[in-house]
Amino acid sequence: MTESPPPMYCANHPGVETSLRCNKCEKPICAKCAVLTPTGYRCKECVKEQQKIYETAVWYDYPLVFITVSVMAYLGSLLGGWIAVRLGYFSLILALFLAPAIGGLIAQAARAVTSRRRSKKLFLLAAIAAVVGCLPVGLQLLQHFYLLDFIFIAMYAVLMTSTLYYRLSGIRIG
């Protein structure tokens, strides 16, 4: 008769018996510690290690992206505000076309200043910088009670920022 192998216990939970191993480091793991990946189950440590490969940003990318994106968003909102004053109601329609295009241009500029380095925090910071860049124009319009123009700038900010974020993070729509 063949003997069954001795029981294995989870490396993180020594009291939990398991027959599962990480497919990368071979460490015994229980169902609570297992993360299902396209190639099989892995321990949380191996998954974190793999994710670090995709986080390539360096410390100076953060201020570069913040400055670049906020200045470009400010200039874009100034352009949008100028158009809104000139076109009135038609500017709301124009926001649907103008904002995503400008968001894409700003994303390209952000990629250029960071040499295409990536980080989730960097993408989030770029989105925050875009909103910060639109704030001065929006607040000035609110201060003078230009409600329609403020709505245009708000729509512009939302559409531009969402396009910027999705372009930087690599999510493809459609």
N, C-alpha and C positions, 0 to 999 in steps of 0.2 A: 504494500500500500504506500501511496505517496503522502507525505506529510504536507499539511498546509503551511504556508509561510507564516512567520510570527506576525501578530497584528501590528499595523503602523498607527502612529498617533500624529495628529496635526502638529506641525512645528509651532504654531501660534497658540493652539489650545491643547495642551498636553493630555487632557482628560478625554478628548474626543477621538474615537477610533475612526480610521478612514482607509480607503483603498485608492484614493486619488492622489496624483502627484502633479506638480507643476510641469508642464511640458517643456519648459526652458531650463530650469535649475534642478529639476527632479526632487524638490522639497515636498514632503507629504503635506497636503492641505485638506481641510474639511470643506464642506459645502459653503460655509460662511466666508471662508477665505478665498474661495475660487472665483475667478473672473473669467467668464466665457469670452474668448476672442475668436476670430475667424479660423485660427489654427489650433484651437483647443483651449483647455483650461490652463490658466496661469495664476500664480500667486500675485497679490497686490503689489509686492515689491518689484517684481519683474515688469508688471504693467507700468508702474511709475517710471521705471528706468527707460522703458521704451518710449514713453511720452516725452521724456526729457530730450530725446533726439530731435523732436519737432519744435522745441523751445530754443531758438537760436539767437534771440535778441541779446544785445549787450547793453550795459547800463546807459551809455550815451544815446542809444536809439530813442529812449523815452523822451528826453527834453527836445531832441531834434524833431520827432514826430509831433509833439505837442505844439511847438512853435510853428512848424510848417503848416500843419492842418489848421490851427486856429487863425493864422494870418490869411491863408487861402479861403477859409470859410467866411471870414470877415469881408474880404474883398468880393467874394461871390454874393454875400448878402447885400453889400453896397450896390452891386450891379443889379441884383434883384429888386432892391428898394427903388432904384432909379427907374427901372422898367415898370414897377408897380405904379409909381407916380405918373408916368407917361401914358400907360395903357389902361389904368383903372380896372374894370371888371375882367378884361381880357387877360390881365396878369395872372389871375387865378388859374386859367387854362394853361398859360405859359409855364407856370410852376411845375406842372406835371411833366413837362419836357425838359426844362432848364435844369432843375435840381438834380435828377439822376445823372445827367451829363457832367455837371460840375462835380458831383460826388465821385464819379469815375475818374475824372482828371485829378482830383485831390488824392484819391487812392494811389494813382500812378506816381504822383509826387512823393507820397509817403513811402512807397516801395523804393523809389530811387534814393531817398536820403538814408534809408536803412540798409541799402544794398540787398534788398529782398529777405532780410532776416525776419523771423516770425516769432510771435508769442501771443497767446490769448490776451494777456494783460496789455500788450502793445495795441492790439486791435480795439480793445475797450477804451484805452486812453485816447486813441485817435477819434473815436466817436464822441467822447466827452469834449475833446478839444474842438471838434466841429460845432457842437452846441455852444460852447464858450465863445467861439468866433462869431456866431450869429447873434449873441445876446446884446452887444452894444447897439446894433441897428434896431433890433426888436424893441429894446427898452426905450430908445429914443422915439420910435413911432408911437409907443404906448403913452409916453410922456406928453406928446402933442395930440393925443386922442385920434390918431389916424388908424382907426380900427380895421378897415379893409386892408390897408397896407400891412398892418401887423399880422393879419390872418395870412396874407401872402408869405410873409417872412417865416411865420410858424410852419406853414405847409412846406416851404422851401427847406427849412431846417430839418424837418422830419424826413422828407424824401431824400435829401442830400446825405444826411447822416446814415440812414439805413443803407443806401447804395454804397457809401464809403465803407461801412462795416462789412457788408457782405462781399464786396470786392476784395478787401484786405484779407478776410478770413478764408477766402477760397470757396465759399459756398456758391454753387452755380444754380441759377434759377432757370428752369425751362429746358 
